[in-house]
Amino acid sequence: MRNLSQHTGTGRRHRRATGRFFLFLAVTLLIIAGIFLLYRAFPFEISRAAGEEMAPAAGETQTLKQIIPAGSGATVIVDPGHGDTDVGTKGVSTGRLEKEVNLEIALKLRNVLEGKGYTVIMTRESDEPIAAADEPDAKVRKAADMAKREEIIRTANADVFVSVHQNFFEQGAGAAGPQVFYRDREAPGYELAQYVQRALNEQLGIANPRDVNSGDYQLLRPGNQASIIVECGFFSNPEEEQKLQKDDYQQAVAQAVGSGIETYLFEKNS
């Protein structure tokens, strides 16, 4: 009787274990089926909860440009025009020096470009001399400054060079608006200039938009990268001069230039 009782107890335990297994399996299958039915009923909400940042905005189609990081390893040289003893032009209403505003906008442009994933090389980050700091002769010091900038451009192996400036028209205060310069139509800067000019005109809402222009300027010559000079506006126009000193407008200029550079590099590499 003892052996039969042990055998009967073992059988009961086996049946209970088997029953629990099948109960667990049934509950698991019910949960999976429920999740599947919920997903079929509310697919957008579930995918949004899983990763809202992956979905394109309403009414938009996600493009390759939105998926691939903008930077893609590109390098941009940002040159705040003038500096040190070379002050550039002077604002007609406030007396602000061009070199100061150039640096303010250029630093904002650096931040915009780095935010897009680009490597940024600055020719200067302050008003301290970048060459011949102990040279008392301003002309010699300026020549050394320009030679240093040319060296940076030649050795950087960059994709883009952009020099930030403010314009001035001696014959009157009416001239206004940003304008982008390239060396010549055979240079890669010609295409870049058009993208940046278009972005400036559109994003800043320029009433009388300017077109790109050419000029054989010294810093547009070295290197094989696309090189441009951006004249952000006119210091000879009192209204525009004051606007160019406002932080929000400077940021808008930097955003527009960065947008034009981004479009150029994307089109170039696509």
Accessible surface in RSA format (square Angstrom, percent):
REM  Atomic radii and reference values for relative SASA: ProtOr
REM  Chains: A
REM  Algorithm: Lee & Richards
REM  Probe-radius: 1.40
REM  Slices: 20
REM RES _ NUM      All-atoms   Total-Side   Main-Chain    Non-polar    All polar
REM                ABS   REL    ABS   REL    ABS   REL    ABS   REL    ABS   REL
RES MET A   1   191.52  99.2 148.19  98.1  43.33 103.2 121.38 103.2  70.14  92.9
RES ARG A   2   190.30  79.9 180.01  91.8  10.29  24.5  70.68  96.6 119.62  72.5
RES ASN A   3   116.17  80.1 109.74 106.1   6.42  15.5  33.56  80.8  82.60  79.8
RES LEU A   4   111.31  62.0 105.77  75.7   5.54  13.9 109.69  77.0   1.61   4.3
RES SER A   5    73.46  62.1  61.62  82.2  11.84  27.3  30.60  65.2  42.86  60.1
RES GLN A   6   112.90  63.1 103.63  75.7   9.26  22.1  45.70  97.3  67.20  51.0
RES HIS A   7   135.85  74.2 129.20  89.8   6.65  17.0  83.12  85.7  52.73  61.4
RES THR A   8    53.66  38.2  47.67  48.3   5.99  14.3  39.50  53.1  14.15  21.4
RES GLY A   9    21.47  26.5   0.00   N/A  21.47  26.5  20.37  55.9   1.10   2.5
RES THR A  10    74.96  53.3  74.41  75.4   0.55   1.3  59.31  79.7  15.64  23.6
RES GLY A  11    23.71  29.2   0.00   N/A  23.71  29.2  22.91  62.9   0.80   1.8
RES ARG A  12   133.94  56.2 132.59  67.6   1.35   3.2  26.72  36.5 107.21  65.0
RES ARG A  13   139.38  58.5 135.19  68.9   4.19  10.0  55.71  76.1  83.67  50.7
RES HIS A  14   124.95  68.3 118.74  82.5   6.21  15.9  78.82  81.2  46.14  53.7
RES ARG A  15   151.80  63.7 141.69  72.2  10.11  24.1  70.78  96.7  81.02  49.1
RES ARG A  16   132.01  55.4 123.36  62.9   8.65  20.6  64.35  88.0  67.66  41.0
RES ALA A  17    48.46  44.6  42.20  65.1   6.26  14.2  43.41  61.1   5.06  13.4
RES THR A  18    51.95  36.9  47.23  47.9   4.72  11.2  44.78  60.1   7.17  10.8
RES GLY A  19    39.60  48.8   0.00   N/A  39.60  48.8  33.99  93.3   5.61  12.6
RES ARG A  20   150.97  63.4 144.62  73.7   6.34  15.1  70.89  96.9  80.08  48.5
RES PHE A  21   116.17  58.1 110.05  68.2   6.12  15.9 115.63  70.1   0.54   1.5
RES PHE A  22   119.95  60.0 115.73  71.7   4.22  11.0 116.07  70.4   3.88  11.1
RES LEU A  23   118.89  66.2 113.95  81.5   4.94  12.4 118.05  82.9   0.84   2.3
RES PHE A  24   137.30  68.7 132.15  81.9   5.15  13.4 137.01  83.1   0.30   0.9
RES LEU A  25    72.24  40.2  72.24  51.7   0.00   0.0  72.24  50.7   0.00   0.0
RES ALA A  26    46.51  42.8  41.48  64.0   5.03  11.4  45.71  64.4   0.80   2.1
RES VAL A  27    68.85  45.3  68.85  62.3   0.00   0.0  68.85  59.8   0.00   0.0
RES THR A  28    44.63  31.7  44.07  44.7   0.55   1.3  39.51  53.1   5.12   7.7
RES LEU A  29   104.15  58.0 100.01  71.6   4.14  10.4 100.33  70.5   3.82  10.3
RES LEU A  30   128.37  71.5 119.93  85.8   8.44  21.2 120.69  84.8   7.68  20.7
RES ILE A  31   101.52  57.8  93.89  69.9   7.63  18.4 100.63  72.5   0.89   2.4
RES ILE A  32   101.15  57.6 100.04  74.5   1.10   2.7 100.46  72.3   0.68   1.9
RES ALA A  33    46.84  43.1  40.26  62.1   6.58  15.0  46.68  65.7   0.16   0.4
RES GLY A  34    34.96  43.1   0.00   N/A  34.96  43.1  29.82  81.8   5.14  11.5
RES ILE A  35   108.40  61.7 106.68  79.5   1.72   4.1 107.49  77.4   0.91   2.5
RES PHE A  36   112.34  56.2 108.07  66.9   4.27  11.1 112.10  68.0   0.24   0.7
RES LEU A  37   117.54  65.5 113.25  81.0   4.29  10.8 113.57  79.8   3.97  10.7
RES LEU A  38    95.26  53.1  91.15  65.2   4.10  10.3  94.66  66.5   0.60   1.6
RES TYR A  39   102.47  47.8 102.47  58.3   0.00   0.0  61.22  46.0  41.25  50.8
RES ARG A  40   161.43  67.8 137.58  70.1  23.85  56.8  35.36  48.3 126.07  76.4
RES ALA A  41    64.30  59.1  32.43  50.1  31.87  72.5  43.43  61.2  20.87  55.3
RES PHE A  42   110.22  55.1 108.47  67.2   1.75   4.6 110.22  66.8   0.00   0.0
RES PRO A  43    63.20  46.1  61.91  56.4   1.29   4.7  62.03  51.2   1.17   7.3
RES PHE A  44   113.53  56.8 108.58  67.3   4.96  12.9 113.50  68.8   0.04   0.1
RES GLU A  45    97.58  56.0  92.40  69.9   5.18  12.3  50.50  97.7  47.08  38.4
RES ILE A  46    56.25  32.0  52.93  39.4   3.32   8.0  55.35  39.9   0.90   2.4
RES SER A  47    55.65  47.0  45.80  61.1   9.85  22.7  40.09  85.4  15.56  21.8
RES ARG A  48   106.35  44.7 102.02  52.0   4.34  10.3  14.49  19.8  91.86  55.7
RES ALA A  49    93.95  86.4  51.10  78.9  42.84  97.5  64.50  90.8  29.44  78.0
RES ALA A  50    91.82  84.4  47.13  72.7  44.69 101.7  59.42  83.7  32.40  85.8
RES GLY A  51    16.97  20.9   0.00   N/A  16.97  20.9  12.97  35.6   4.00   9.0
RES GLU A  52    98.99  56.8  93.44  70.7   5.55  13.2  31.33  60.6  67.66  55.2
RES GLU A  53   143.26  82.3 107.07  81.0  36.20  86.2  72.37 140.0  70.89  57.9
RES MET A  54   130.05  67.3 123.86  82.0   6.19  14.7  96.89  82.4  33.16  43.9
RES ALA A  55    46.85  43.1  26.04  40.2  20.81  47.3  30.32  42.7  16.53  43.8
RES PRO A  56    61.85  45.1  39.18  35.7  22.67  82.4  47.05  38.8  14.81  92.0
RES ALA A  57    59.65  54.8  41.71  64.4  17.94  40.8  53.08  74.8   6.57  17.4
RES ALA A  58   107.02  98.4  69.38 107.1  37.64  85.6  81.11 114.2  25.91  68.6
RES GLY A  59    92.89 114.6   0.00   N/A  92.89 114.6  45.84 125.8  47.05 105.4
RES GLU A  60    97.09  55.7  78.59  59.5  18.50  44.0  32.12  62.1  64.97  53.0
RES THR A  61   112.30  79.9  98.84 100.2  13.46  32.1  66.58  89.4  45.72  69.1
RES GLN A  62    66.11  37.0  46.72  34.1  19.39  46.2   9.91  21.1  56.20  42.6
RES THR A  63    68.24  48.5  61.88  62.7   6.36  15.2  63.88  85.8   4.36   6.6
RES LEU A  64   109.06  60.7  99.57  71.2   9.49  23.9 100.76  70.8   8.30  22.3
RES LYS A  65    74.83  36.5  64.92  39.8   9.91  23.6  42.13  37.9  32.70  34.8
RES GLN A  66    98.41  55.0  64.11  46.9  34.30  81.7  36.86  78.5  61.55  46.7
RES ILE A  67   107.25  61.0  84.19  62.7  23.06  55.6  88.02  63.4  19.24  52.2
RES ILE A  68    77.56  44.1  72.02  53.7   5.54  13.4  73.31  52.8   4.25  11.5
RES PRO A  69   106.06  77.3  93.07  84.8  12.99  47.2 104.93  86.6   1.13   7.1
RES ALA A  70    38.47  35.4  14.11  21.8  24.35  55.4  22.83  32.2  15.64  41.4
RES GLY A  71     2.66   3.3   0.00   N/A   2.66   3.3   1.63   4.5   1.03   2.3
RES SER A  72    82.84  70.0  35.00  46.7  47.84 110.2  43.69  93.0  39.15  54.8
RES GLY A  73    70.19  86.6   0.00   N/A  70.19  86.6  39.81 109.2  30.38  68.0
RES ALA A  74     8.44   7.8   4.87   7.5   3.58   8.1   8.43  11.9   0.02   0.0
RES THR A  75    22.12  15.7  22.12  22.4   0.00   0.0   2.96   4.0  19.15  29.0
RES VAL A  76     0.00   0.0   0.00   0.0   0.00   0.0   0.00   0.0   0.00   0.0
RES ILE A  77     0.00   0.0   0.00   0.0   0.00   0.0   0.00   0.0   0.00   0.0
RES VAL A  78     0.00   0.0   0.00   0.0   0.00   0.0   0.00   0.0   0.00   0.0
RES ASP A  79     0.54   0.4   0.54   0.5   0.00   0.0   0.00   0.0   0.54   0.5
RES PRO A  80     0.00   0.0   0.00   0.0   0.00   0.0   0.00   0.0   0.00   0.0
RES GLY A  81     1.06   1.3   0.00   N/A   1.06   1.3   1.06   2.9   0.00   0.0
RES HIS A  82    40.59  22.2  36.35  25.3   4.25  10.9  30.51  31.4  10.08  11.7
RES GLY A  83     4.07   5.0   0.00   N/A   4.07   5.0   0.90   2.5   3.18   7.1
RES ASP A  84    23.56  16.5  16.95  16.9   6.61  15.6   8.16  19.2  15.41  15.4
RES THR A  85    68.80  48.9  40.11  40.7  28.69  68.4  43.98  59.1  24.83  37.5
RES ASP A  86    32.31  22.6  25.73  25.6   6.57  15.5  14.75  34.7  17.55  17.5
RES VAL A  87    53.64  35.3  52.07  47.1   1.57   3.8  52.07  45.2   1.57   4.3
RES GLY A  88    28.00  34.5   0.00   N/A  28.00  34.5   9.03  24.8  18.97  42.5
RES THR A  89    32.14  22.9  21.62  21.9  10.52  25.1  21.91  29.4  10.23  15.5
RES LYS A  90   117.91  57.5 111.25  68.3   6.66  15.9  54.25  48.8  63.66  67.8
RES GLY A  91     4.68   5.8   0.00   N/A   4.68   5.8   0.00   0.0   4.68  10.5
RES VAL A  92    77.63  51.1  38.74  35.1  38.89  93.7  45.92  39.9  31.71  86.0
RES SER A  93    57.17  48.3  17.31  23.1  39.86  91.8  24.48  52.1  32.70  45.8
RES THR A  94    69.41  49.4  32.76  33.2  36.65  87.3  40.99  55.1  28.42  43.0
RES GLY A  95    33.11  40.8   0.00   N/A  33.11  40.8  19.10  52.4  14.01  31.4
RES ARG A  96    62.21  26.1  59.19  30.2   3.02   7.2  36.31  49.6  25.90  15.7
RES LEU A  97    38.71  21.6  38.71  27.7   0.00   0.0  38.71  27.2   0.00   0.0
RES GLU A  98     4.88   2.8   4.88   3.7   0.00   0.0   0.00   0.0   4.88   4.0
RES LYS A  99    22.46  11.0  21.88  13.4   0.58   1.4   5.82   5.2  16.65  17.7
RES GLU A 100    65.81  37.8  59.33  44.9   6.48  15.4  27.91  54.0  37.90  30.9
RES VAL A 101     0.00   0.0   0.00   0.0   0.00   0.0   0.00   0.0   0.00   0.0
RES ASN A 102     0.00   0.0   0.00   0.0   0.00   0.0   0.00   0.0   0.00   0.0
RES LEU A 103    25.80  14.4  25.80  18.5   0.00   0.0  25.80  18.1   0.00   0.0
RES GLU A 104    58.85  33.8  54.78  41.4   4.07   9.7  30.56  59.1  28.29  23.1
RES ILE A 105     2.46   1.4   2.46   1.8   0.00   0.0   2.46   1.8   0.00   0.0
RES ALA A 106     0.00   0.0   0.00   0.0   0.00   0.0   0.00   0.0   0.00   0.0
RES LEU A 107    48.71  27.1  48.71  34.8   0.00   0.0  48.71  34.2   0.00   0.0
RES LYS A 108    35.60  17.4  34.53  21.2   1.07   2.5  17.50  15.8  18.09  19.3
RES LEU A 109     1.05   0.6   1.05   0.8   0.00   0.0   1.05   0.7   0.00   0.0
RES ARG A 110    56.73  23.8  56.73  28.9   0.00   0.0   7.64  10.4  49.09  29.8
RES ASN A 111    85.53  59.0  74.69  72.2  10.83  26.1  26.24  63.2  59.29  57.3
RES VAL A 112    14.14   9.3   4.91   4.4   9.23  22.2  12.18  10.6   1.96   5.3
RES LEU A 113     0.00   0.0   0.00   0.0   0.00   0.0   0.00   0.0   0.00   0.0
RES GLU A 114    87.30  50.1  71.43  54.0  15.87  37.8  23.49  45.4  63.82  52.1
RES GLY A 115    71.16  87.8   0.00   N/A  71.16  87.8  36.00  98.8  35.16  78.7
RES LYS A 116    50.18  24.5  40.18  24.7  10.00  23.8  19.29  17.4  30.89  32.9
RES GLY A 117    49.68  61.3   0.00   N/A  49.68  61.3  30.43  83.5  19.25  43.1
RES TYR A 118     9.80   4.6   1.68   1.0   8.12  21.1   0.93   0.7   8.87  10.9
RES THR A 119    77.71  55.3  72.41  73.4   5.29  12.6  45.27  60.8  32.44  49.0
RES VAL A 120    21.87  14.4   0.00   0.0  21.87  52.7   0.00   0.0  21.87  59.3
RES ILE A 121    54.38  30.9  51.21  38.2   3.17   7.6  54.38  39.2   0.00   0.0
RES MET A 122    25.67  13.3   4.89   3.2  20.78  49.5   4.89   4.2  20.78  27.5
RES THR A 123     5.62   4.0   0.00   0.0   5.62  13.4   0.01   0.0   5.61   8.5
RES ARG A 124    10.34   4.3   4.35   2.2   5.99  14.3   9.54  13.0   0.80   0.5
RES GLU A 125   105.01  60.3  86.07  65.1  18.94  45.1  23.30  45.1  81.71  66.7
RES SER A 126    48.81  41.2  46.15  61.6   2.65   6.1  36.52  77.8  12.28  17.2
RES ASP A 127    61.40  43.0  51.38  51.1  10.02  23.7  31.18  73.4  30.22  30.1
RES GLU A 128   123.64  71.0 119.33  90.3   4.30  10.2  45.93  88.8  77.71  63.4
RES PRO A 129    38.04  27.7  17.85  16.3  20.19  73.4  19.59  16.2  18.46 114.7
RES ILE A 130    42.60  24.2  19.44  14.5  23.17  55.8  27.82  20.0  14.78  40.1
RES ALA A 131    25.20  23.2  12.70  19.6  12.50  28.4  23.09  32.5   2.10   5.6
RES ALA A 132    42.18  38.8  13.50  20.8  28.67  65.2  29.71  41.8  12.46  33.0
RES ALA A 133    57.36  52.7  41.38  63.9  15.98  36.4  41.38  58.3  15.98  42.3
RES ASP A 134   142.36  99.7 114.29 113.8  28.07  66.4  43.87 103.2  98.49  98.2
RES GLU A 135    49.06  28.2  43.57  33.0   5.49  13.1   7.29  14.1  41.76  34.1
RES PRO A 136   126.76  92.4  89.96  82.0  36.80 133.8 100.66  83.1  26.10 162.2
RES ASP A 137    68.67  48.1  59.89  59.6   8.79  20.8  21.48  50.5  47.20  47.1
RES ALA A 138    54.47  50.1  48.57  74.9   5.90  13.4  48.93  68.9   5.53  14.7
RES LYS A 139   176.70  86.2 167.35 102.7   9.35  22.3 113.60 102.3  63.10  67.2
RES VAL A 140    76.52  50.4  72.65  65.8   3.87   9.3  75.86  65.9   0.66   1.8
RES ARG A 141    39.99  16.8  39.96  20.4   0.03   0.1   2.67   3.6  37.32  22.6
RES LYS A 142    63.18  30.8  59.89  36.7   3.29   7.8  55.32  49.8   7.86   8.4
RES ALA A 143    63.61  58.5  50.31  77.6  13.30  30.3  58.67  82.6   4.95  13.1
RES ALA A 144    28.62  26.3  19.24  29.7   9.38  21.3  26.31  37.0   2.31   6.1
RES ASP A 145    12.70   8.9  12.70  12.6   0.00   0.0   8.99  21.2   3.71   3.7
RES MET A 146    31.24  16.2  31.24  20.7   0.00   0.0  27.88  23.7   3.36   4.5
RES ALA A 147    53.33  49.0  48.28  74.5   5.05  11.5  49.99  70.4   3.34   8.8
RES LYS A 148    75.99  37.1  72.96  44.8   3.03   7.2  34.20  30.8  41.79  44.5
RES ARG A 149     2.53   1.1   2.53   1.3   0.00   0.0   0.56   0.8   1.97   1.2
RES GLU A 150    35.71  20.5  35.71  27.0   0.00   0.0   0.88   1.7  34.83  28.4
RES GLU A 151    78.02  44.8  78.02  59.0   0.00   0.0  16.78  32.5  61.23  50.0
RES ILE A 152    30.65  17.4  27.50  20.5   3.15   7.6  30.36  21.9   0.29   0.8
RES ILE A 153     1.32   0.8   0.00   0.0   1.32   3.2   0.00   0.0   1.32   3.6
RES ARG A 154   138.14  58.0 111.51  56.8  26.63  63.4  46.88  64.1  91.26  55.3
RES THR A 155   103.56  73.7  71.85  72.8  31.71  75.6  64.05  86.0  39.51  59.7
RES ALA A 156    24.18  22.2   1.55   2.4  22.64  51.5  10.22  14.4  13.96  37.0
RES ASN A 157   140.99  97.2 116.86 112.9  24.13  58.1  36.61  88.1 104.38 100.9
RES ALA A 158    13.18  12.1   0.00   0.0  13.18  30.0   0.08   0.1  13.10  34.7
RES ASP A 159    41.83  29.3  39.11  38.9   2.72   6.4   2.28   5.4  39.55  39.4
RES VAL A 160     0.00   0.0   0.00   0.0   0.00   0.0   0.00   0.0   0.00   0.0
RES PHE A 161     0.02   0.0   0.02   0.0   0.00   0.0   0.02   0.0   0.00   0.0
RES VAL A 162     0.01   0.0   0.01   0.0   0.00   0.0   0.01   0.0   0.00   0.0
RES SER A 163     0.78   0.7   0.78   1.0   0.00   0.0   0.38   0.8   0.39   0.6
RES VAL A 164     2.65   1.7   2.65   2.4   0.00   0.0   2.65   2.3   0.00   0.0
RES HIS A 165    29.29  16.0  29.29  20.4   0.00   0.0  18.99  19.6  10.30  12.0
RES GLN A 166     6.93   3.9   0.00   0.0   6.93  16.5   0.00   0.0   6.93   5.3
RES ASN A 167    27.95  19.3  26.40  25.5   1.55   3.7   1.73   4.2  26.22  25.3
RES PHE A 168    65.81  32.9  42.90  26.6  22.91  59.6  42.90  26.0  22.91  65.6
RES PHE A 169    89.74  44.9  86.90  53.8   2.83   7.4  87.47  53.0   2.27   6.5
RES GLU A 170   140.06  80.4 109.30  82.7  30.75  73.2  45.97  88.9  94.09  76.8
RES GLN A 171   143.77  80.4 106.53  77.9  37.23  88.7  57.43 122.3  86.33  65.5
RES GLY A 172    33.70  41.6   0.00   N/A  33.70  41.6  32.55  89.3   1.15   2.6
RES ALA A 173    53.40  49.1  40.95  63.2  12.45  28.3  41.90  59.0  11.50  30.5
RES GLY A 174    68.45  84.4   0.00   N/A  68.45  84.4  41.52 113.9  26.93  60.3
RES ALA A 175    19.56  18.0   7.41  11.4  12.15  27.6  15.73  22.1   3.84  10.2
RES ALA A 176    40.56  37.3  31.70  48.9   8.86  20.2  31.91  44.9   8.65  22.9
RES GLY A 177     2.25   2.8   0.00   N/A   2.25   2.8   1.81   5.0   0.44   1.0
RES PRO A 178     0.50   0.4   0.50   0.5   0.00   0.0   0.50   0.4   0.00   0.0
RES GLN A 179    21.02  11.8  20.98  15.3   0.04   0.1   0.06   0.1  20.96  15.9
RES VAL A 180     0.00   0.0   0.00   0.0   0.00   0.0   0.00   0.0   0.00   0.0
RES PHE A 181    23.48  11.7  23.48  14.5   0.00   0.0  23.48  14.2   0.00   0.0
RES TYR A 182    12.16   5.7  12.16   6.9   0.00   0.0   0.40   0.3  11.77  14.5
RES ARG A 183    88.87  37.3  81.67  41.6   7.20  17.1   8.01  10.9  80.86  49.0
RES ASP A 184    59.60  41.8  57.82  57.5   1.79   4.2  33.24  78.2  26.36  26.3
RES ARG A 185   164.11  68.9 145.02  73.9  19.09  45.5  49.54  67.7 114.57  69.4
RES GLU A 186   164.80  94.6 134.44 101.7  30.36  72.3  61.67 119.3 103.13  84.2
RES ALA A 187    25.87  23.8  16.81  25.9   9.06  20.6  21.98  30.9   3.89  10.3
RES PRO A 188    65.88  48.0  52.64  48.0  13.25  48.2  65.64  54.2   0.24   1.5
RES GLY A 189     1.10   1.4   0.00   N/A   1.10   1.4   0.68   1.9   0.42   0.9
RES TYR A 190    47.19  22.0  47.19  26.8   0.00   0.0  30.17  22.7  17.02  21.0
RES GLU A 191    81.08  46.5  80.44  60.9   0.64   1.5  24.59  47.6  56.49  46.1
RES LEU A 192     0.00   0.0   0.00   0.0   0.00   0.0   0.00   0.0   0.00   0.0
RES ALA A 193     0.00   0.0   0.00   0.0   0.00   0.0   0.00   0.0   0.00   0.0
RES GLN A 194    61.96  34.6  58.28  42.6   3.68   8.8  12.91  27.5  49.05  37.2
RES TYR A 195    45.09  21.1  41.83  23.8   3.26   8.5  19.81  14.9  25.29  31.2
RES VAL A 196     0.00   0.0   0.00   0.0   0.00   0.0   0.00   0.0   0.00   0.0
RES GLN A 197     6.42   3.6   6.42   4.7   0.00   0.0   6.42  13.7   0.00   0.0
RES ARG A 198   116.73  49.0 112.85  57.5   3.89   9.3  44.46  60.8  72.27  43.8
RES ALA A 199    10.05   9.2   5.80   8.9   4.25   9.7   9.68  13.6   0.36   1.0
RES LEU A 200     0.07   0.0   0.07   0.0   0.00   0.0   0.07   0.0   0.00   0.0
RES ASN A 201    24.69  17.0  19.65  19.0   5.04  12.1   8.66  20.8  16.03  15.5
RES GLU A 202   124.66  71.6  97.44  73.7  27.22  64.8  45.50  88.0  79.16  64.6
RES GLN A 203    94.67  52.9  59.55  43.5  35.11  83.6  36.08  76.8  58.59  44.4
RES LEU A 204    27.39  15.3   2.05   1.5  25.33  63.7   7.43   5.2  19.96  53.7
RES GLY A 205    61.21  75.5   0.00   N/A  61.21  75.5  35.39  97.1  25.82  57.8
RES ILE A 206    29.67  16.9  14.09  10.5  15.58  37.6  16.20  11.7  13.48  36.6
RES ALA A 207    95.28  87.6  58.52  90.3  36.76  83.6  69.52  97.9  25.76  68.2
RES ASN A 208   124.58  85.9 114.33 110.5  10.25  24.7  34.63  83.3  89.95  86.9
RES PRO A 209    82.74  60.3  57.68  52.6  25.05  91.1  57.68  47.6  25.05 155.7
RES ARG A 210    73.58  30.9  63.51  32.4  10.07  24.0  17.21  23.5  56.37  34.2
RES ASP A 211   104.87  73.5  97.09  96.6   7.77  18.4  36.35  85.6  68.51  68.3
RES VAL A 212    24.53  16.1   9.60   8.7  14.93  36.0   9.60   8.3  14.93  40.5
RES ASN A 213    68.81  47.4  67.05  64.8   1.76   4.2   4.08   9.8  64.73  62.6
RES SER A 214    54.53  46.1  39.76  53.1  14.77  34.0   6.43  13.7  48.10  67.4
RES GLY A 215    15.51  19.1   0.00   N/A  15.51  19.1  15.51  42.6   0.00   0.0
RES ASP A 216    86.90  60.9  65.93  65.6  20.97  49.6  35.33  83.1  51.57  51.4
RES TYR A 217   101.71  47.5  98.74  56.2   2.97   7.7  69.95  52.6  31.76  39.2
RES GLN A 218    68.80  38.5  62.90  46.0   5.90  14.0  17.82  37.9  50.98  38.7
RES LEU A 219    13.59   7.6  12.48   8.9   1.12   2.8  12.48   8.8   1.12   3.0
RES LEU A 220     9.74   5.4   0.12   0.1   9.62  24.2   0.12   0.1   9.62  25.9
RES ARG A 221   114.95  48.3  99.11  50.5  15.83  37.7  30.13  41.2  84.82  51.4
RES PRO A 222    14.22  10.4   3.64   3.3  10.58  38.4  13.65  11.3   0.57   3.5
RES GLY A 223    36.24  44.7   0.00   N/A  36.24  44.7  12.26  33.7  23.98  53.7
RES ASN A 224   151.28 104.3 124.38 120.2  26.90  64.8  39.32  94.6 111.97 108.2
RES GLN A 225    16.70   9.3   3.16   2.3  13.54  32.2   5.97  12.7  10.73   8.1
RES ALA A 226     1.66   1.5   0.00   0.0   1.66   3.8   0.00   0.0   1.66   4.4
RES SER A 227     6.37   5.4   3.85   5.1   2.52   5.8   3.15   6.7   3.21   4.5
RES ILE A 228     0.00   0.0   0.00   0.0   0.00   0.0   0.00   0.0   0.00   0.0
RES ILE A 229    15.97   9.1  15.97  11.9   0.00   0.0  15.97  11.5   0.00   0.0
RES VAL A 230     0.78   0.5   0.78   0.7   0.00   0.0   0.78   0.7   0.00   0.0
RES GLU A 231    28.26  16.2  28.26  21.4   0.00   0.0   0.55   1.1  27.71  22.6
RES CYS A 232     1.23   0.9   0.79   0.9   0.44   1.0   0.00   0.0   1.23   1.3
RES GLY A 233     0.00   0.0   0.00   N/A   0.00   0.0   0.00   0.0   0.00   0.0
RES PHE A 234    10.41   5.2  10.41   6.4   0.00   0.0  10.41   6.3   0.00   0.0
RES PHE A 235     0.00   0.0   0.00   0.0   0.00   0.0   0.00   0.0   0.00   0.0
RES SER A 236     5.24   4.4   2.77   3.7   2.46   5.7   2.70   5.7   2.54   3.6
RES ASN A 237    19.36  13.4  19.36  18.7   0.00   0.0   0.00   0.0  19.36  18.7
RES PRO A 238    54.18  39.5  54.18  49.4   0.00   0.0  54.18  44.7   0.00   0.0
RES GLU A 239   137.54  79.0 128.24  97.0   9.30  22.1  49.63  96.0  87.91  71.8
RES GLU A 240    10.34   5.9   9.59   7.3   0.75   1.8   4.34   8.4   6.00   4.9
RES GLU A 241     0.00   0.0   0.00   0.0   0.00   0.0   0.00   0.0   0.00   0.0
RES GLN A 242    85.81  48.0  82.30  60.1   3.51   8.4  15.08  32.1  70.73  53.6
RES LYS A 243    76.40  37.3  75.55  46.4   0.85   2.0  34.57  31.1  41.83  44.6
RES LEU A 244     0.00   0.0   0.00   0.0   0.00   0.0   0.00   0.0   0.00   0.0
RES GLN A 245    40.97  22.9  20.50  15.0  20.47  48.7  10.23  21.8  30.73  23.3
RES LYS A 246   122.20  59.6 117.09  71.8   5.10  12.2  66.15  59.5  56.05  59.7
RES ASP A 247    97.67  68.4  89.60  89.2   8.07  19.1  37.28  87.7  60.39  60.2
RES ASP A 248   107.23  75.1  95.38  94.9  11.85  28.0  48.63 114.5  58.60  58.4
RES TYR A 249    25.34  11.8  22.36  12.7   2.98   7.7  24.76  18.6   0.58   0.7
RES GLN A 250     3.17   1.8   3.17   2.3   0.00   0.0   0.00   0.0   3.17   2.4
RES GLN A 251    62.75  35.1  62.75  45.9   0.00   0.0  33.85  72.1  28.90  21.9
RES ALA A 252    35.96  33.1  28.94  44.7   7.02  16.0  34.72  48.9   1.24   3.3
RES VAL A 253     0.33   0.2   0.33   0.3   0.00   0.0   0.33   0.3   0.00   0.0
RES ALA A 254     0.17   0.2   0.00   0.0   0.17   0.4   0.17   0.2   0.00   0.0
RES GLN A 255    80.15  44.8  78.25  57.2   1.90   4.5  25.16  53.6  54.99  41.7
RES ALA A 256     0.00   0.0   0.00   0.0   0.00   0.0   0.00   0.0   0.00   0.0
RES VAL A 257     3.72   2.5   3.72   3.4   0.00   0.0   3.72   3.2   0.00   0.0
RES GLY A 258     0.00   0.0   0.00   N/A   0.00   0.0   0.00   0.0   0.00   0.0
RES SER A 259    29.61  25.0  29.30  39.1   0.31   0.7   8.70  18.5  20.91  29.3
RES GLY A 260     1.22   1.5   0.00   N/A   1.22   1.5   1.22   3.4   0.00   0.0
RES ILE A 261     0.00   0.0   0.00   0.0   0.00   0.0   0.00   0.0   0.00   0.0
RES GLU A 262    30.24  17.4  29.87  22.6   0.37   0.9   2.64   5.1  27.60  22.5
RES THR A 263    37.56  26.7  37.56  38.1   0.00   0.0  23.70  31.8  13.86  21.0
RES TYR A 264     8.19   3.8   8.19   4.7   0.00   0.0   2.03   1.5   6.16   7.6
RES LEU A 265     5.24   2.9   5.04   3.6   0.20   0.5   5.24   3.7   0.00   0.0
RES PHE A 266    59.55  29.8  52.01  32.2   7.54  19.6  58.70  35.6   0.84   2.4
RES GLU A 267    81.71  46.9  66.84  50.6  14.87  35.4   8.78  17.0  72.93  59.5
RES LYS A 268   108.14  52.8  74.94  46.0  33.20  79.0  61.63  55.5  46.51  49.5
RES ASN A 269   102.33  70.6  65.35  63.2  36.98  89.0  32.64  78.6  69.69  67.4
RES SER A 270    96.95  81.9  28.33  37.8  68.62 158.1  53.40 113.7  43.55  61.0
END  Absolute sums over single chains surface
CHAIN  1 A    15553.8      12557.3       2996.5       8928.5       6625.3
END  Absolute sums over all chains
TOTAL         15553.8      12557.3       2996.5       8928.5       6625.3
